[in-house]
Amino acid sequence: MNLPRRQFLHLAATAAALPAVARMARAQAYPTRPVRVIVGFAAGGGADIVARLIGQWLSERLGQPFIIENRPGAASNIATEAVVRAAADGYTLLLAASPNAFNATLYDKFNFNFIRDIAPVAGIMVVPNLMVVHPSVPAKTVPEFIAFAKANPGKVDMASAGIGSASHVSGELFRMMTGVNLVHVPYRGNGPALADLLAAQVRVMFPTMPSSIAYIRAGKLRPLAVTTTTRSDELPEVPTVNDFVPGYEASNWYGIGAPKGTPVEIIDKLNKEINAALSDPKMKARLADLGGTPLLGSPAHFGRLSAEETEKWGNVIRALNIKAE
C-alpha cells in the first residue's frame, strides 16, 4: 500500500517523537519507588547531615523515600564508584562533595572519572571547615597553637575524616604553610574522628562546620579559626586562619550527582526540587545554622564548580605532594 507523502511524513514524525514522549512520561511519574542517596562518609559527618536534610525534603515533595546509604572508605571513592556503576535511571544518587575533586589527583589509578562519569544534578551548599581543638589543648588562638605544636614536634595528633577528605587537605595545607609537625590520624568519616577528638584521643582537627558546630556551642570543642577568608555568620567571634596565616583558604561544598546517562528530564526534576529546598525559608535557616551558604543553580552550574574545584585542588595537592596511602 502506498501512503500519500503528507501522511507518511506525519507518521514518521510521530514515530520519531515517541521516545521523547516516553521520557517525559517517565520523568513526570518519577520516582515510583524508593531512591538511594549514597554518601561516601560515615554517619554523623557533614556529608551525612546534608544528605539527610535534602533526602527528607525530596521524600516529602516527591512522595517516595530517599534513603541515605553510608558507604565510607577511600575518601568517598567506594561510594562514587557504586553510583558510577548503578543504573542510570535516577534511583541511585551520589552526595558529591569536595573530596571528589581532591581524589582525581590523590589517586593514581581509578576505575572511573568523576567529572566524566557522574552527571551533575544540583549544588546544595558551600561551608567552611573549622580548626578545632580539645579543650585540654593549651592554646586559645592559632598563633598559640602553632607555638604549642612547634614545642612538641611529632607529638600533636591531627584527626581527619580520611585520606583525601576536606579535613585532611585543609590540615595538610595548614601544616605546610606554618611548618608545624602534626601526626595525621585518618578515620572513616568526620563522625568517628570527632568522637576521638571529644575523648581527647587526638588534639586537633579541621572538620566541616555542620559536623562540629553543635559541639562548639556546647563547649565540648574549642574553635580556633574558620578556614575560609571571611568569618562565618554563625560563629562571628571566631577569626579566620587567614588572619594569622596569610593566603590560607579552604572550603567544603556539597551537591547531588547521578550516573552518567541519567535522563535529563529526571535530572532537571531533581534540580528543580533541590533549588526549591534551597529557596525555602526553613531550609535556608537550617543550612545557615550549619554555617552553610546555598548553592542555587542549574546542573551545568554545579558541573562547572566541580571542574573548577578539581583543577584548583589538583594544583594544591601536587604542590603539597599528598599521596593516598
C-alpha positions as CSV (number, residue, x, y, z in Angstrom):
1,M,0.0,0.0,0.0
2,N,1.4,3.4,-0.9
3,L,0.8,6.2,1.6
4,P,0.4,9.8,0.4
5,R,3.6,11.8,1.1
6,R,2.0,14.1,3.7
7,Q,0.5,11.1,5.7
8,F,3.8,9.3,5.5
9,L,5.8,12.3,6.9
10,H,3.2,12.8,9.6
11,L,3.5,9.1,10.7
12,A,7.3,9.4,10.6
13,A,7.4,12.5,12.7
14,T,5.0,10.8,15.2
15,A,7.3,7.8,15.5
16,A,10.4,9.9,16.0
17,A,8.6,11.8,18.8
18,L,7.6,8.7,20.7
19,P,10.9,8.2,22.6
20,A,10.8,11.8,23.8
21,V,7.2,11.4,24.9
22,A,8.1,8.2,26.8
23,R,11.0,10.0,28.5
24,M,8.7,12.9,29.5
25,A,6.2,10.4,30.9
26,R,8.8,8.6,33.0
27,A,10.1,11.9,34.3
28,Q,6.6,13.1,35.3
29,A,6.0,9.8,37.1
30,Y,9.4,9.7,38.7
31,P,10.0,8.5,41.4
32,T,7.8,5.4,41.5
33,R,9.9,3.5,44.1
34,P,12.5,4.4,46.8
35,V,15.6,6.3,45.8
36,R,19.1,5.6,47.3
37,V,21.4,8.6,48.1
38,I,24.8,7.1,48.6
39,V,27.2,9.0,51.0
40,G,30.9,8.3,51.0
41,F,31.4,9.0,54.7
42,A,30.2,7.6,58.0
43,A,27.0,8.8,59.7
44,G,27.4,12.0,61.8
45,G,29.6,13.9,59.4
46,G,28.8,16.9,57.4
47,A,28.0,15.0,54.2
48,D,25.7,12.7,56.1
49,I,23.9,15.6,57.7
50,V,23.4,17.5,54.5
51,A,22.2,14.3,52.7
52,R,19.6,13.6,55.3
53,L,18.3,17.2,55.1
54,I,17.9,17.1,51.4
55,G,16.7,13.5,51.4
56,Q,13.9,14.3,53.8
57,W,12.8,17.3,51.6
58,L,12.8,15.2,48.5
59,S,10.9,12.4,50.2
60,E,8.2,14.8,51.3
61,R,8.0,16.6,47.9
62,L,8.2,13.6,45.6
63,G,6.2,11.1,47.6
64,Q,8.9,8.3,47.8
65,P,11.6,7.6,50.4
66,F,15.0,9.0,49.6
67,I,17.1,6.5,51.6
68,I,20.5,7.6,52.8
69,E,23.1,4.8,52.5
70,N,26.5,5.4,54.0
71,R,29.4,3.7,52.3
72,P,32.6,5.2,53.9
73,G,36.1,4.4,52.7
74,A,38.8,5.6,50.3
75,A,37.8,9.2,50.7
76,S,34.4,8.6,49.1
77,N,35.7,6.6,46.1
78,I,33.8,3.5,47.2
79,A,30.5,5.4,47.2
80,T,31.3,7.2,44.0
81,E,32.2,4.0,42.1
82,A,29.0,2.4,43.3
83,V,27.0,5.2,41.8
84,V,29.0,5.2,38.6
85,R,28.2,1.5,38.1
86,A,24.5,1.9,39.1
87,A,21.7,2.0,36.5
88,A,21.3,5.5,35.0
89,D,17.6,5.7,36.0
90,G,17.5,8.3,38.8
91,Y,17.1,5.7,41.6
92,T,20.8,5.9,42.7
93,L,22.2,9.3,43.5
94,L,25.5,10.5,45.0
95,L,26.1,13.0,47.7
96,A,29.0,14.7,46.0
97,A,31.5,16.8,48.0
98,S,34.9,18.4,47.9
99,P,36.8,15.0,48.3
100,N,35.5,14.1,44.8
101,A,37.6,17.0,43.5
102,F,40.6,16.0,45.5
103,N,40.7,12.4,44.5
104,A,41.3,13.0,40.9
105,T,44.9,14.0,41.9
106,L,45.3,12.0,45.1
107,Y,44.9,8.6,43.4
108,D,47.0,7.3,40.5
109,K,44.6,4.7,39.3
110,F,40.8,4.9,39.0
111,N,38.1,2.7,37.6
112,F,36.1,5.9,36.9
113,N,36.4,9.6,36.2
114,F,34.3,11.8,38.5
115,I,33.8,14.6,36.0
116,R,33.1,12.3,33.1
117,D,31.1,9.5,34.8
118,I,28.9,11.5,37.3
119,A,26.3,13.7,35.9
120,P,25.8,16.9,37.9
121,V,22.3,17.4,39.3
122,A,22.4,20.3,41.7
123,G,24.6,22.1,44.2
124,I,23.5,22.2,47.8
125,M,25.7,24.4,49.8
126,V,29.3,25.6,50.5
127,V,30.6,25.7,54.0
128,P,33.8,26.5,55.8
129,N,35.8,23.9,57.8
130,L,36.8,24.8,61.3
131,M,40.1,24.4,63.1
132,V,39.1,22.9,66.4
133,V,41.0,21.5,69.4
134,H,40.1,19.6,72.5
135,P,39.7,22.0,75.5
136,S,42.7,20.3,77.2
137,V,45.0,21.7,74.5
138,P,46.8,24.8,76.0
139,A,46.1,27.0,73.0
140,K,43.2,29.5,72.5
141,T,44.4,31.1,69.3
142,V,46.0,30.0,66.1
143,P,49.4,31.6,67.0
144,E,49.3,29.8,70.4
145,F,48.6,26.5,68.7
146,I,51.5,27.0,66.3
147,A,53.8,27.7,69.2
148,F,52.4,24.6,71.1
149,A,52.9,22.3,68.1
150,K,56.4,23.6,67.4
151,A,57.3,23.0,71.0
152,N,56.0,19.4,70.7
153,P,57.1,18.3,67.2
154,G,55.7,14.9,66.2
155,K,53.6,14.7,69.3
156,V,50.4,16.5,68.3
157,D,47.8,14.2,66.6
158,M,45.7,15.7,63.8
159,A,42.5,13.7,63.1
160,S,40.7,13.7,59.7
161,A,37.7,12.1,58.1
162,G,40.2,10.1,56.0
163,I,42.9,10.5,53.5
164,G,41.8,12.9,50.8
165,S,38.9,14.3,52.9
166,A,38.3,18.0,53.2
167,S,39.5,17.9,56.8
168,H,42.7,16.1,55.7
169,V,43.5,18.5,52.9
170,S,42.7,21.6,55.0
171,G,45.0,20.3,57.7
172,E,47.8,19.5,55.3
173,L,47.6,23.0,53.8
174,F,47.9,24.4,57.4
175,R,50.8,22.1,58.2
176,M,52.7,23.2,55.0
177,M,52.1,26.9,55.4
178,T,53.0,27.0,59.1
179,G,55.8,24.5,59.2
180,V,54.3,22.6,62.2
181,N,54.9,18.8,62.5
182,L,51.5,17.2,63.1
183,V,50.8,13.5,63.1
184,H,47.9,12.7,60.7
185,V,45.4,10.1,62.1
186,P,42.8,9.3,59.4
187,Y,39.4,7.9,60.3
188,R,36.4,6.6,58.2
189,G,34.5,9.8,58.4
190,N,34.1,13.0,60.5
191,G,31.8,11.3,63.0
192,P,34.4,8.7,64.3
193,A,37.2,11.3,64.1
194,L,35.2,13.8,66.2
195,A,34.3,11.1,68.7
196,D,38.0,10.6,69.4
197,L,38.7,14.3,69.5
198,L,35.9,14.7,72.1
199,A,37.6,11.9,74.1
200,A,40.9,13.7,73.9
201,Q,42.5,10.8,71.9
202,V,43.6,13.3,69.3
203,R,44.4,17.0,69.7
204,V,43.3,19.0,66.6
205,M,41.0,18.6,63.6
206,F,39.7,20.6,60.6
207,P,36.2,19.2,60.4
208,T,33.2,20.5,58.4
209,M,31.1,23.1,60.3
210,P,27.9,21.0,60.1
211,S,29.5,18.1,61.9
212,S,31.2,20.1,64.6
213,I,29.2,23.3,65.3
214,A,27.0,21.6,67.9
215,Y,30.0,20.5,70.0
216,I,31.4,24.0,69.8
217,R,28.2,25.6,71.0
218,A,28.1,23.0,73.9
219,G,31.6,23.9,74.9
220,K,33.0,20.5,74.1
221,L,35.4,21.7,71.4
222,R,37.3,24.9,71.2
223,P,37.3,26.7,67.8
224,L,40.5,28.5,66.9
225,A,39.5,29.6,63.4
226,V,37.4,29.1,60.2
227,T,39.2,28.0,57.0
228,T,37.5,30.5,54.7
229,T,38.8,34.0,54.1
230,T,35.8,35.6,55.8
231,R,34.2,34.9,59.1
232,S,31.1,32.8,59.5
233,D,27.8,34.5,60.4
234,E,27.1,31.6,62.7
235,L,30.4,32.0,64.7
236,P,31.2,35.7,64.1
237,E,33.6,35.8,67.0
238,V,35.9,33.1,65.5
239,P,38.7,34.5,63.3
240,T,39.9,33.1,60.1
241,V,43.1,31.1,59.7
242,N,44.0,33.7,57.0
243,D,44.1,36.3,59.8
244,F,47.3,34.6,61.1
245,V,48.5,32.6,58.1
246,P,48.1,34.9,55.1
247,G,46.9,33.2,51.9
248,Y,45.3,30.3,53.7
249,E,41.9,29.3,52.3
250,A,39.8,26.1,52.2
251,S,36.1,25.4,52.0
252,N,33.8,22.4,51.5
253,W,30.9,22.0,49.2
254,Y,28.1,19.5,48.7
255,G,25.8,18.6,45.8
256,I,23.9,15.8,44.2
257,G,25.2,13.7,41.3
258,A,23.8,10.8,39.3
259,P,25.2,8.1,36.9
260,K,26.2,9.4,33.5
261,G,23.3,8.9,31.1
262,T,20.6,9.6,33.6
263,P,17.6,11.1,31.6
264,V,17.9,14.8,31.5
265,E,14.2,15.1,32.4
266,I,14.9,13.4,35.7
267,I,18.0,15.4,36.4
268,D,16.0,18.6,35.7
269,K,13.2,17.5,38.0
270,L,15.6,16.8,40.9
271,N,17.4,20.1,40.2
272,K,14.1,22.0,40.4
273,E,13.1,20.4,43.7
274,I,16.6,20.9,45.3
275,N,16.6,24.5,44.3
276,A,13.1,24.8,45.8
277,A,14.5,23.5,49.0
278,L,17.4,26.0,49.0
279,S,14.9,28.8,48.5
280,D,12.6,27.6,51.3
281,P,13.0,29.9,54.4
282,K,13.0,27.0,56.8
283,M,15.7,25.1,54.9
284,K,17.7,28.2,54.4
285,A,17.6,28.8,58.1
286,R,18.7,25.2,58.8
287,L,21.6,25.4,56.4
288,A,22.6,28.8,57.8
289,D,22.5,27.2,61.3
290,L,25.1,24.7,60.0
291,G,27.2,27.6,58.6
292,G,26.3,26.9,55.0
293,T,25.6,29.2,52.0
294,P,23.1,27.7,49.5
295,L,24.4,26.8,46.0
296,L,21.4,27.5,43.9
297,G,21.8,26.9,40.2
298,S,21.5,24.6,37.2
299,P,23.1,21.2,36.7
300,A,25.6,22.9,34.4
301,H,26.5,25.4,37.1
302,F,27.2,22.6,39.6
303,G,29.2,20.9,36.9
304,R,31.4,23.9,36.4
305,L,32.0,24.2,40.1
306,S,33.1,20.6,40.3
307,A,35.5,21.0,37.4
308,E,37.0,24.2,38.7
309,E,37.5,22.7,42.2
310,T,39.1,19.6,40.7
311,E,41.7,21.8,38.9
312,K,42.3,24.1,41.9
313,W,42.9,21.4,44.4
314,G,44.8,19.3,42.0
315,N,47.4,22.1,41.9
316,V,47.4,22.3,45.7
317,I,47.8,18.5,46.2
318,R,50.6,18.3,43.7
319,A,52.4,21.2,45.4
320,L,52.0,19.5,48.8
321,N,52.9,16.1,47.4
322,I,50.0,14.5,49.2
323,K,49.6,10.8,48.3
324,A,46.8,8.4,49.1
325,E,48.4,5.8,51.3
